[in-house]
Amino acid sequence: MSNFRWNYRCLLLLLSLLDILIFLVVYPAKSKAELPKSDASTVQIEVNKAPEAVINQTVETSIAPLSDKKATNNVTGQVTPVSQLLEVAPPTSKKAPNNAAGQATSVSQLSDVKPTDWAFQALQSLVERYGVITGYADGTFKGNRPLTRYEFAAGLNAALNRINELIGTSTTDLVKREDLDTLKKLQEEYSPELAQLRGRVDTLEARTAKLETTQFSTTTKLIGRAQIVLASVLAGNNVITKRPAAHNPTLQGLTSLRLNTSFNGKDSLGITLSGGSIESLGQAPPTPLNPTGGLLGTYEGRSADNASITFPRNQIILGGVRYRFLPLPNTQVNIYALSDGASEIGLSGPINPYFESSSATGANGISRFSRRSLVYNYGDSGAGIAILQGLGKQVQLGLAYSAPNGNNPTANNGFFKGRYLALAQLIYYSSNRNFRFAATYVNTYSPPNTIGFSGTNFGPAVGSNLINSTVPGAGTVGNLYGLQTFYQISPKLAIDAWVSYAAHRYLGHGDGDGMDWAVGLAFPDLFKEGALGGILVGMEPKMISLSKGVDLGAGAGQADKDTSLHVEAFYQYKISDNIEITPGLIWITAPNSDSGNPDSLFAWVRTLFRF
């Protein structure tokens, strides 16, 4: 018997059994021998070996078939639970109450069944007349799909229970012995399958009960990420001391734990704990406590994986607290006590997905510069609120306000009187999401002598030393403008690019202008499915002009004199769903925007574990 017709032939068999029974109960043949009542009782007991509860549990519980009888989902390749393969109406009612499970009560509700189908009348009787088989929860019957013995056993058991119900309510006890013998043989043949189903349900219930007693939380999901990094400077000088930087390889680690909790299914409370020892090879500019500013004396080439600058190494810190909810279907609100406003609203991630990943998975690019333009980097971490408003299906408006020192009640700090960043962004998506374009504006202010988590009181925390410097004792205002685009040329090739402009005003002294740009190519599934290759070329933020009355450390009116290029390449190799290894190189020409400094070259190998 071909698989093509097996499903419908089984339906005809069930229908025949029911029709025979109706005929026998309602129109008994008086000329036949009368079956003793004791035998009828025996049959009823046999049928009741597969109680209604088994069928109900089969429908309501996810039970995977045995490994040699799997039915797979065409999209995910996962085993489809028995409960999703067959919908069986309770034997005591022809219709499920209130249609709670989406069961069909009329054959017309099965979208893939037509009156021209050769088994249409059989299916119509089973659905509408007897209420035994009711199709799938998605409103289809899938009559051409092969039927497993488990599915047929469940359907047969429902039909037998229906027969048993009719016998129990009948006013006559005249039944053909040979017909009842046939029913008993059918039940005996499929009793192993029904017994296995009962056993699987019992096992599943026991495992579910154990999980409920030992689970971490009913509302909270833990997402873990651990990184091990092997890194080294291969070439380059410290731009402050002009001496060669140490070329000592290091092996370091970083771990973060993110707890996501939902209280109503449409909100999310996120808490992030992190700590590690990874030293960025492009660290901080010089400070009174660190005159040489790290190995290279500049933020250029700063990695995306380094531990916090302002906290001791290997100390667990609270890296983020935020609550996200949807007051309206197209409105997302983020309230965060400690986070990055641009990251929380998702302003940069959706634009540059291959170089900057989500907060749960971490950055794909090696450097901070490769993730996003300078307009997103002035905010630092702090308290604030961010709103993402959908304007139709292809346009989104993002608004954010962050106060990096919002938790500090002292003078020139706090949520409203201290350092702040106000951001607005308009994003356009093509209908297939292959093309994205964003226009961003940021207004930011930093009072005199305030320091944030990045180690500076103003600036993007990437790029040259001058772009990250301020006039001592003076407040600083910035107006930042950015354009960024992304285009998925093909499934295995994407391009992204941005250009940003920064207008700084050093209050009481003068103005300065900064700029950065970049072009990146991403190669998804390069050499292996799930792998990712990336190449990026750009100019990290630099001071392109400065008022004569402003001295940022290089002399009055002295801006960056040369152009420094950032060249980055990485290959993210997927070992498994939870393990990736990413070797990469960062090459900086004319470090600190000074051609007198020899080029810098970093090597970075990141192994990422997700759990």
KEPATOR-916354 format. One record per residue (C-alpha): residue number from 1; x, y negated, z negated. Coordinates in steps of 0.25 Angstrom, whole numbers. Example, Ala and Ser with C-alpha at 12.3 -4.5 7.8 and 13.67 -1.06 7.14 Angstrom:
! KEPATOR-916354
{rec 1 {49 18 -31}}
{rec 2 {55 4 -29}}
! end
This chain:
! KEPATOR-916354
{rec 1 {0 0 0}}
{rec 2 {6 -13 4}}
{rec 3 {9 -24 -6}}
{rec 4 {1 -34 3}}
{rec 5 {-12 -27 0}}
{rec 6 {-9 -21 -14}}
{rec 7 {-15 -33 -21}}
{rec 8 {-28 -33 -14}}
{rec 9 {-30 -17 -14}}
{rec 10 {-28 -18 -29}}
{rec 11 {-40 -28 -29}}
{rec 12 {-48 -19 -21}}
{rec 13 {-46 -7 -31}}
{rec 14 {-50 -16 -43}}
{rec 15 {-62 -21 -36}}
{rec 16 {-66 -6 -32}}
{rec 17 {-65 -2 -46}}
{rec 18 {-74 -13 -51}}
{rec 19 {-84 -11 -40}}
{rec 20 {-84 4 -43}}
{rec 21 {-87 1 -57}}
{rec 22 {-98 -9 -55}}
{rec 23 {-104 1 -46}}
{rec 24 {-103 12 -56}}
{rec 25 {-108 3 -68}}
{rec 26 {-119 -4 -61}}
{rec 27 {-124 7 -51}}
{rec 28 {-120 20 -57}}
{rec 29 {-122 33 -49}}
{rec 30 {-132 41 -57}}
{rec 31 {-129 53 -49}}
{rec 32 {-114 54 -55}}
{rec 33 {-110 61 -67}}
{rec 34 {-111 53 -80}}
{rec 35 {-98 50 -87}}
{rec 36 {-98 52 -102}}
{rec 37 {-98 40 -110}}
{rec 38 {-85 45 -117}}
{rec 39 {-77 44 -104}}
{rec 40 {-82 30 -101}}
{rec 41 {-77 26 -115}}
{rec 42 {-64 33 -112}}
{rec 43 {-62 25 -99}}
{rec 44 {-65 12 -107}}
{rec 45 {-54 15 -117}}
{rec 46 {-44 17 -106}}
{rec 47 {-48 4 -99}}
{rec 48 {-46 -3 -112}}
{rec 49 {-32 1 -113}}
{rec 50 {-29 -11 -105}}
{rec 51 {-36 -22 -113}}
{rec 52 {-40 -35 -108}}
{rec 53 {-29 -42 -117}}
{rec 54 {-18 -35 -108}}
{rec 55 {-24 -42 -95}}
{rec 56 {-26 -55 -102}}
{rec 57 {-11 -55 -107}}
{rec 58 {-7 -51 -93}}
{rec 59 {-14 -63 -88}}
{rec 60 {-9 -73 -99}}
{rec 61 {5 -68 -101}}
{rec 62 {17 -69 -92}}
{rec 63 {21 -55 -91}}
{rec 64 {32 -51 -80}}
{rec 65 {31 -38 -72}}
{rec 66 {41 -27 -74}}
{rec 67 {54 -30 -67}}
{rec 68 {51 -20 -56}}
{rec 69 {37 -26 -53}}
{rec 70 {41 -41 -53}}
{rec 71 {33 -52 -46}}
{rec 72 {41 -64 -43}}
{rec 73 {38 -78 -41}}
{rec 74 {42 -83 -27}}
{rec 75 {47 -96 -32}}
{rec 76 {55 -93 -45}}
{rec 77 {58 -78 -43}}
{rec 78 {53 -76 -57}}
{rec 79 {44 -64 -62}}
{rec 80 {30 -68 -61}}
{rec 81 {22 -64 -74}}
{rec 82 {10 -54 -73}}
{rec 83 {1 -65 -78}}
{rec 84 {4 -73 -66}}
{rec 85 {2 -62 -56}}
{rec 86 {-12 -58 -59}}
{rec 87 {-24 -65 -66}}
{rec 88 {-34 -55 -72}}
{rec 89 {-47 -59 -77}}
{rec 90 {-51 -54 -91}}
{rec 91 {-60 -42 -90}}
{rec 92 {-71 -48 -98}}
{rec 93 {-74 -59 -89}}
{rec 94 {-75 -62 -74}}
{rec 95 {-69 -76 -76}}
{rec 96 {-59 -81 -84}}
{rec 97 {-65 -92 -94}}
{rec 98 {-63 -106 -89}}
{rec 99 {-53 -100 -78}}
{rec 100 {-42 -103 -88}}
{rec 101 {-31 -95 -81}}
{rec 102 {-35 -101 -67}}
{rec 103 {-41 -87 -64}}
{rec 104 {-50 -86 -51}}
{rec 105 {-65 -83 -53}}
{rec 106 {-68 -83 -38}}
{rec 107 {-60 -78 -27}}
{rec 108 {-60 -91 -20}}
{rec 109 {-51 -97 -31}}
{rec 110 {-40 -88 -26}}
{rec 111 {-33 -97 -16}}
{rec 112 {-26 -86 -8}}
{rec 113 {-38 -77 -6}}
{rec 114 {-47 -78 7}}
{rec 115 {-60 -72 10}}
{rec 116 {-53 -65 22}}
{rec 117 {-44 -57 13}}
{rec 118 {-46 -43 14}}
{rec 119 {-48 -41 -1}}
{rec 120 {-56 -54 -3}}
{rec 121 {-69 -47 -8}}
{rec 122 {-61 -38 -17}}
{rec 123 {-54 -50 -23}}
{rec 124 {-67 -58 -24}}
{rec 125 {-74 -47 -32}}
{rec 126 {-62 -45 -42}}
{rec 127 {-62 -60 -44}}
{rec 128 {-76 -64 -44}}
{rec 129 {-84 -52 -47}}
{rec 130 {-75 -45 -57}}
{rec 131 {-66 -56 -62}}
{rec 132 {-54 -46 -63}}
{rec 133 {-43 -52 -54}}
{rec 134 {-43 -67 -53}}
{rec 135 {-30 -70 -46}}
{rec 136 {-18 -79 -50}}
{rec 137 {-18 -91 -58}}
{rec 138 {-14 -100 -46}}
{rec 139 {-27 -96 -39}}
{rec 140 {-21 -86 -30}}
{rec 141 {-23 -71 -28}}
{rec 142 {-10 -67 -20}}
{rec 143 {-17 -55 -14}}
{rec 144 {-5 -51 -6}}
{rec 145 {5 -51 -17}}
{rec 146 {9 -37 -22}}
{rec 147 {2 -33 -35}}
{rec 148 {10 -26 -46}}
{rec 149 {5 -14 -54}}
{rec 150 {4 -23 -66}}
{rec 151 {-5 -33 -59}}
{rec 152 {-14 -22 -54}}
{rec 153 {-14 -16 -68}}
{rec 154 {-19 -29 -74}}
{rec 155 {-30 -31 -63}}
{rec 156 {-34 -16 -65}}
{rec 157 {-35 -17 -80}}
{rec 158 {-44 -29 -78}}
{rec 159 {-53 -22 -68}}
{rec 160 {-53 -10 -78}}
{rec 161 {-57 -19 -89}}
{rec 162 {-68 -25 -81}}
{rec 163 {-73 -11 -78}}
{rec 164 {-73 -7 -92}}
{rec 165 {-81 -20 -95}}
{rec 166 {-91 -16 -85}}
{rec 167 {-92 -2 -91}}
{rec 168 {-94 -7 -105}}
{rec 169 {-105 -17 -100}}
{rec 170 {-112 -7 -91}}
{rec 171 {-126 -1 -95}}
{rec 172 {-122 13 -89}}
{rec 173 {-112 23 -91}}
{rec 174 {-113 30 -78}}
{rec 175 {-99 30 -71}}
{rec 176 {-92 39 -61}}
{rec 177 {-81 47 -68}}
{rec 178 {-72 47 -56}}
{rec 179 {-72 31 -56}}
{rec 180 {-68 30 -70}}
{rec 181 {-57 40 -68}}
{rec 182 {-52 32 -57}}
{rec 183 {-52 20 -66}}
{rec 184 {-45 27 -77}}
{rec 185 {-34 32 -67}}
{rec 186 {-32 18 -63}}
{rec 187 {-30 13 -77}}
{rec 188 {-21 24 -81}}
{rec 189 {-12 21 -68}}
{rec 190 {-10 7 -72}}
{rec 191 {-10 9 -87}}
{rec 192 {6 8 -87}}
{rec 193 {6 -5 -81}}
{rec 194 {-5 -10 -91}}
{rec 195 {3 -4 -102}}
{rec 196 {16 -11 -98}}
{rec 197 {8 -25 -96}}
{rec 198 {3 -23 -111}}
{rec 199 {17 -20 -115}}
{rec 200 {23 -32 -108}}
{rec 201 {12 -41 -114}}
{rec 202 {15 -36 -128}}
{rec 203 {30 -38 -126}}
{rec 204 {28 -51 -120}}
{rec 205 {20 -55 -132}}
{rec 206 {30 -50 -142}}
{rec 207 {41 -58 -135}}
{rec 208 {33 -71 -134}}
{rec 209 {30 -70 -149}}
{rec 210 {45 -68 -152}}
{rec 211 {48 -80 -143}}
{rec 212 {37 -89 -150}}
{rec 213 {44 -86 -164}}
{rec 214 {58 -88 -159}}
{rec 215 {57 -99 -149}}
{rec 216 {64 -112 -151}}
{rec 217 {52 -121 -149}}
{rec 218 {38 -120 -142}}
{rec 219 {40 -135 -137}}
{rec 220 {55 -137 -135}}
{rec 221 {65 -132 -124}}
{rec 222 {80 -132 -127}}
{rec 223 {89 -135 -115}}
{rec 224 {103 -133 -117}}
{rec 225 {115 -137 -109}}
{rec 226 {130 -134 -112}}
{rec 227 {142 -138 -103}}
{rec 228 {156 -134 -103}}
{rec 229 {166 -144 -95}}
{rec 230 {180 -142 -90}}
{rec 231 {185 -155 -86}}
{rec 232 {198 -162 -83}}
{rec 233 {204 -175 -77}}
{rec 234 {212 -171 -65}}
{rec 235 {217 -185 -62}}
{rec 236 {216 -199 -66}}
{rec 237 {221 -210 -76}}
{rec 238 {215 -217 -87}}
{rec 239 {210 -230 -81}}
{rec 240 {214 -238 -94}}
{rec 241 {227 -232 -98}}
{rec 242 {231 -229 -83}}
{rec 243 {237 -216 -88}}
{rec 244 {234 -202 -82}}
{rec 245 {222 -196 -89}}
{rec 246 {224 -182 -96}}
{rec 247 {221 -170 -87}}
{rec 248 {217 -161 -98}}
{rec 249 {205 -151 -95}}
{rec 250 {194 -150 -105}}
{rec 251 {184 -140 -108}}
{rec 252 {172 -146 -115}}
{rec 253 {157 -144 -118}}
{rec 254 {144 -151 -120}}
{rec 255 {130 -145 -124}}
{rec 256 {116 -152 -124}}
{rec 257 {103 -146 -130}}
{rec 258 {90 -153 -125}}
{rec 259 {77 -150 -132}}
{rec 260 {65 -153 -124}}
{rec 261 {51 -152 -131}}
{rec 262 {37 -154 -125}}
{rec 263 {25 -157 -134}}
{rec 264 {14 -157 -124}}
{rec 265 {21 -151 -111}}
{rec 266 {22 -165 -105}}
{rec 267 {32 -172 -114}}
{rec 268 {47 -169 -118}}
{rec 269 {55 -172 -130}}
{rec 270 {70 -170 -127}}
{rec 271 {81 -169 -137}}
{rec 272 {96 -168 -132}}
{rec 273 {107 -163 -141}}
{rec 274 {121 -163 -135}}
{rec 275 {136 -162 -138}}
{rec 276 {149 -159 -132}}
{rec 277 {164 -162 -130}}
{rec 278 {164 -165 -115}}
{rec 279 {173 -177 -112}}
{rec 280 {170 -185 -100}}
{rec 281 {182 -187 -91}}
{rec 282 {177 -201 -87}}
{rec 283 {174 -206 -101}}
{rec 284 {172 -220 -107}}
{rec 285 {179 -233 -104}}
{rec 286 {189 -238 -114}}
{rec 287 {184 -243 -128}}
{rec 288 {191 -248 -140}}
{rec 289 {190 -234 -146}}
{rec 290 {194 -227 -133}}
{rec 291 {203 -237 -125}}
{rec 292 {206 -227 -114}}
{rec 293 {192 -223 -112}}
{rec 294 {194 -208 -111}}
{rec 295 {203 -201 -101}}
{rec 296 {200 -210 -89}}
{rec 297 {196 -223 -96}}
{rec 298 {183 -224 -88}}
{rec 299 {169 -219 -86}}
{rec 300 {172 -215 -72}}
{rec 301 {170 -200 -69}}
{rec 302 {162 -199 -83}}
{rec 303 {157 -185 -83}}
{rec 304 {142 -181 -85}}
{rec 305 {145 -170 -96}}
{rec 306 {153 -178 -106}}
{rec 307 {149 -178 -121}}
{rec 308 {144 -191 -127}}
{rec 309 {154 -202 -128}}
{rec 310 {149 -207 -141}}
{rec 311 {148 -195 -150}}
{rec 312 {159 -185 -155}}
{rec 313 {161 -173 -146}}
{rec 314 {154 -160 -149}}
{rec 315 {144 -167 -157}}
{rec 316 {129 -164 -155}}
{rec 317 {122 -177 -152}}
{rec 318 {107 -180 -149}}
{rec 319 {108 -184 -134}}
{rec 320 {94 -187 -131}}
{rec 321 {80 -188 -137}}
{rec 322 {68 -191 -128}}
{rec 323 {53 -189 -126}}
{rec 324 {47 -188 -113}}
{rec 325 {32 -188 -110}}
{rec 326 {21 -191 -99}}
{rec 327 {11 -201 -103}}
{rec 328 {6 -201 -89}}
{rec 329 {7 -190 -78}}
{rec 330 {17 -199 -70}}
{rec 331 {24 -205 -82}}
{rec 332 {36 -200 -90}}
{rec 333 {40 -207 -103}}
{rec 334 {54 -204 -109}}
{rec 335 {57 -209 -123}}
{rec 336 {71 -206 -128}}
{rec 337 {78 -209 -141}}
{rec 338 {91 -205 -135}}
{rec 339 {93 -203 -120}}
{rec 340 {97 -210 -107}}
{rec 341 {85 -217 -101}}
{rec 342 {89 -214 -86}}
{rec 343 {91 -199 -89}}
{rec 344 {78 -198 -97}}
{rec 345 {69 -204 -86}}
{rec 346 {76 -196 -76}}
{rec 347 {80 -207 -67}}
{rec 348 {93 -202 -62}}
{rec 349 {91 -187 -62}}
{rec 350 {80 -186 -52}}
{rec 351 {88 -195 -42}}
{rec 352 {102 -188 -43}}
{rec 353 {98 -173 -47}}
{rec 354 {110 -166 -42}}
{rec 355 {120 -175 -50}}
{rec 356 {112 -177 -62}}
{rec 357 {103 -166 -68}}
{rec 358 {93 -166 -79}}
{rec 359 {96 -168 -94}}
{rec 360 {94 -154 -96}}
{rec 361 {104 -149 -85}}
{rec 362 {114 -160 -86}}
{rec 363 {121 -167 -75}}
{rec 364 {126 -160 -62}}
{rec 365 {136 -171 -58}}
{rec 366 {150 -171 -66}}
{rec 367 {150 -186 -68}}
{rec 368 {140 -196 -74}}
{rec 369 {141 -205 -62}}
{rec 370 {137 -194 -53}}
{rec 371 {124 -193 -60}}
{rec 372 {118 -206 -58}}
{rec 373 {121 -221 -55}}
{rec 374 {125 -232 -65}}
{rec 375 {111 -237 -67}}
{rec 376 {107 -225 -75}}
{rec 377 {120 -225 -84}}
{rec 378 {119 -238 -92}}
{rec 379 {108 -233 -101}}
{rec 380 {116 -224 -110}}
{rec 381 {108 -215 -120}}
{rec 382 {98 -221 -130}}
{rec 383 {84 -223 -133}}
{rec 384 {73 -227 -123}}
{rec 385 {61 -224 -114}}
{rec 386 {60 -220 -100}}
{rec 387 {48 -219 -91}}
{rec 388 {46 -212 -77}}
{rec 389 {34 -216 -70}}
{rec 390 {29 -209 -57}}
{rec 391 {24 -218 -46}}
{rec 392 {18 -207 -37}}
{rec 393 {25 -195 -33}}
{rec 394 {38 -201 -27}}
{rec 395 {41 -213 -36}}
{rec 396 {45 -214 -50}}
{rec 397 {48 -226 -59}}
{rec 398 {57 -225 -71}}
{rec 399 {59 -234 -82}}
{rec 400 {68 -233 -94}}
{rec 401 {73 -241 -106}}
{rec 402 {85 -236 -114}}
{rec 403 {92 -242 -126}}
{rec 404 {106 -235 -128}}
{rec 405 {107 -240 -142}}
{rec 406 {92 -240 -145}}
{rec 407 {95 -232 -158}}
{rec 408 {104 -243 -164}}
{rec 409 {97 -253 -173}}
{rec 410 {109 -262 -174}}
{rec 411 {111 -276 -166}}
{rec 412 {111 -275 -151}}
{rec 413 {106 -261 -151}}
{rec 414 {92 -255 -153}}
{rec 415 {81 -251 -143}}
{rec 416 {78 -265 -138}}
{rec 417 {90 -274 -142}}
{rec 418 {101 -266 -138}}
{rec 419 {107 -259 -126}}
{rec 420 {96 -255 -116}}
{rec 421 {94 -250 -102}}
{rec 422 {81 -252 -94}}
{rec 423 {79 -244 -81}}
{rec 424 {69 -244 -70}}
{rec 425 {70 -234 -58}}
{rec 426 {61 -231 -46}}
{rec 427 {63 -217 -40}}
{rec 428 {57 -212 -27}}
{rec 429 {56 -197 -23}}
{rec 430 {53 -192 -9}}
{rec 431 {41 -182 -9}}
{rec 432 {51 -170 -9}}
{rec 433 {60 -176 -19}}
{rec 434 {72 -175 -10}}
{rec 435 {74 -190 -9}}
{rec 436 {75 -199 -22}}
{rec 437 {78 -214 -23}}
{rec 438 {79 -222 -36}}
{rec 439 {80 -237 -38}}
{rec 440 {85 -241 -53}}
{rec 441 {86 -253 -61}}
{rec 442 {92 -254 -75}}
{rec 443 {93 -266 -84}}
{rec 444 {103 -264 -96}}
{rec 445 {108 -272 -107}}
{rec 446 {119 -269 -118}}
{rec 447 {122 -278 -130}}
{rec 448 {136 -282 -133}}
{rec 449 {145 -271 -139}}
{rec 450 {135 -259 -139}}
{rec 451 {139 -245 -136}}
{rec 452 {131 -234 -131}}
{rec 453 {132 -219 -129}}
{rec 454 {141 -220 -117}}
{rec 455 {151 -227 -125}}
{rec 456 {149 -241 -118}}
{rec 457 {139 -252 -120}}
{rec 458 {136 -255 -106}}
{rec 459 {138 -248 -92}}
{rec 460 {135 -235 -85}}
{rec 461 {146 -227 -92}}
{rec 462 {151 -223 -79}}
{rec 463 {160 -230 -69}}
{rec 464 {171 -240 -72}}
{rec 465 {175 -246 -85}}
{rec 466 {171 -260 -81}}
{rec 467 {156 -256 -77}}
{rec 468 {155 -250 -91}}
{rec 469 {161 -263 -98}}
{rec 470 {155 -275 -105}}
{rec 471 {160 -288 -110}}
{rec 472 {163 -287 -125}}
{rec 473 {152 -294 -133}}
{rec 474 {143 -296 -122}}
{rec 475 {130 -289 -118}}
{rec 476 {128 -283 -105}}
{rec 477 {116 -282 -95}}
{rec 478 {115 -273 -83}}
{rec 479 {106 -273 -72}}
{rec 480 {108 -260 -64}}
{rec 481 {102 -256 -50}}
{rec 482 {103 -242 -44}}
{rec 483 {98 -234 -32}}
{rec 484 {99 -219 -31}}
{rec 485 {95 -209 -21}}
{rec 486 {94 -194 -19}}
{rec 487 {91 -186 -7}}
{rec 488 {91 -171 -6}}
{rec 489 {95 -169 9}}
{rec 490 {94 -154 8}}
{rec 491 {92 -143 -3}}
{rec 492 {107 -142 -3}}
{rec 493 {111 -157 -1}}
{rec 494 {107 -170 -9}}
{rec 495 {113 -184 -9}}
{rec 496 {111 -194 -20}}
{rec 497 {117 -209 -20}}
{rec 498 {116 -221 -29}}
{rec 499 {121 -235 -30}}
{rec 500 {120 -244 -42}}
{rec 501 {122 -258 -46}}
{rec 502 {124 -264 -60}}
{rec 503 {124 -279 -63}}
{rec 504 {130 -282 -77}}
{rec 505 {129 -294 -85}}
{rec 506 {139 -296 -96}}
{rec 507 {131 -307 -104}}
{rec 508 {138 -320 -106}}
{rec 509 {149 -316 -96}}
{rec 510 {145 -312 -82}}
{rec 511 {141 -301 -73}}
{rec 512 {146 -288 -67}}
{rec 513 {141 -279 -56}}
{rec 514 {143 -264 -56}}
{rec 515 {140 -253 -45}}
{rec 516 {140 -238 -43}}
{rec 517 {136 -229 -31}}
{rec 518 {137 -214 -28}}
{rec 519 {133 -203 -17}}
{rec 520 {132 -189 -21}}
{rec 521 {129 -176 -14}}
{rec 522 {123 -164 -20}}
{rec 523 {123 -149 -15}}
{rec 524 {113 -141 -22}}
{rec 525 {115 -125 -21}}
{rec 526 {129 -127 -16}}
{rec 527 {135 -113 -14}}
{rec 528 {125 -108 -24}}
{rec 529 {111 -109 -27}}
{rec 530 {110 -119 -39}}
{rec 531 {124 -125 -37}}
{rec 532 {126 -139 -35}}
{rec 533 {137 -147 -28}}
{rec 534 {139 -162 -29}}
{rec 535 {147 -173 -24}}
{rec 536 {147 -188 -28}}
{rec 537 {154 -200 -23}}
{rec 538 {152 -214 -29}}
{rec 539 {157 -226 -36}}
{rec 540 {155 -226 -51}}
{rec 541 {150 -239 -58}}
{rec 542 {160 -250 -56}}
{rec 543 {160 -265 -59}}
{rec 544 {160 -272 -45}}
{rec 545 {160 -286 -49}}
{rec 546 {161 -295 -62}}
{rec 547 {159 -309 -66}}
{rec 548 {172 -317 -69}}
{rec 549 {168 -319 -83}}
{rec 550 {166 -304 -87}}
{rec 551 {178 -296 -91}}
{rec 552 {175 -281 -93}}
{rec 553 {190 -278 -96}}
{rec 554 {196 -279 -83}}
{rec 555 {197 -294 -83}}
{rec 556 {187 -306 -81}}
{rec 557 {178 -303 -68}}
{rec 558 {186 -290 -65}}
{rec 559 {177 -279 -60}}
{rec 560 {181 -265 -55}}
{rec 561 {190 -268 -43}}
{rec 562 {190 -254 -36}}
{rec 563 {180 -244 -32}}
{rec 564 {181 -230 -39}}
{rec 565 {174 -218 -33}}
{rec 566 {168 -206 -40}}
{rec 567 {169 -193 -33}}
{rec 568 {162 -181 -39}}
{rec 569 {160 -167 -35}}
{rec 570 {154 -155 -43}}
{rec 571 {148 -141 -40}}
{rec 572 {138 -136 -50}}
{rec 573 {138 -120 -49}}
{rec 574 {126 -113 -55}}
{rec 575 {131 -100 -62}}
{rec 576 {117 -97 -67}}
{rec 577 {104 -105 -71}}
{rec 578 {111 -110 -84}}
{rec 579 {125 -111 -80}}
{rec 580 {132 -121 -70}}
{rec 581 {147 -124 -68}}
{rec 582 {150 -138 -62}}
{rec 583 {164 -141 -57}}
{rec 584 {167 -155 -52}}
{rec 585 {176 -166 -50}}
{rec 586 {176 -181 -52}}
{rec 587 {185 -190 -44}}
{rec 588 {186 -205 -47}}
{rec 589 {194 -214 -38}}
{rec 590 {199 -227 -43}}
{rec 591 {195 -225 -58}}
{rec 592 {189 -237 -65}}
{rec 593 {187 -243 -51}}
{rec 594 {202 -246 -51}}
{rec 595 {210 -240 -39}}
{rec 596 {223 -241 -48}}
{rec 597 {218 -229 -56}}
{rec 598 {221 -215 -50}}
{rec 599 {209 -207 -46}}
{rec 600 {202 -198 -57}}
{rec 601 {198 -184 -55}}
{rec 602 {190 -175 -65}}
{rec 603 {187 -161 -65}}
{rec 604 {174 -156 -72}}
{rec 605 {169 -142 -73}}
{rec 606 {155 -141 -81}}
{rec 607 {149 -128 -85}}
{rec 608 {134 -130 -89}}
{rec 609 {125 -121 -97}}
{rec 610 {110 -123 -98}}
{rec 611 {102 -116 -108}}
! end
